[in-house]
């Protein structure tokens, strides 16, 4: 009981660890074109184009959809790797807090 005899209730929110995977997928939607162009630049036999030139090349040869080639593989990685990482973090955090009685340990 809190001071003054009032009863304090604590609401525990459910952990939504899976949202980490969805957030990762949304981030990939914005970063994938950059990563695709980076890979094209890295796999040139000899340096012919820079970043902007390669963006133009991909757009001319494959269109806007070409910037998103391989996006499903990136989504799969985020849904497995990032979701697992966030889920393990939440589990470990809750376990540590339970074992320490909710006190944070100083390093």
CORGITA-V683861 format. One record per helix or strand of 2 or more residues. SS is the DSSP state (a for helix, b for strand). FROM is the first residue (numbers start at 1). LEN is the number of residues. If there is no record, write none. Layout:
ss->SS from->FROM len->LEN
ss->SS from->FROM len->LEN
//
This chain:
ss->a from->19 len->24
ss->a from->51 len->12
ss->a from->64 len->5
ss->a from->71 len->29
//
